[in-house]
Amino acid sequence: QVQLVESGGGLVQVGGSLRLSCAASGRTLSRYVMGWFRQAPEKEREFVAAISWIGGSTVYTDSVKGRFTISRENAKNTLYLQMNSLKPEDTAVYYCAAKGPDTIVVPRRPREYDYWGQGTQVTVSS
């Protein structure tokens, strides 16, 4: 069984930065697609970014391109999300997720992921 634990959320002002981490245990996730999702109050969970295990290719939702960077450190079984130039609309609970092993296509829909963390709150104040 895979456990995912997010950390690094908090309160930040507009234009600020945060770095989220997602520590995995129970299984090595080096051959898993890893993703970040977010959910704002009264909204559906939405895709933010994902990273493949093949060559580390990445995909982002348009609203975060150029501001967020997803990365992974397989030696630590950890996923990251560097968030810069934060905006109030980035306020949400952020979740990490894992899909695999050996998944070729990088999915964007939440239901396609197998494992989820409990989430970490990110609040951007103006």
Secondary structure, 3 states (H helix, E strand, C coil): CCEEEEECCEEEECCCCEEEEEEEECCCCCCCEEEEEEECCCCCCEEEEEECCCCCCEEECHHHCCCEEEEEEHHHCEEEEEECCCCHHHCEEEEEEEECCCCCCCCCCHHHCCEECCCEEEEEEC
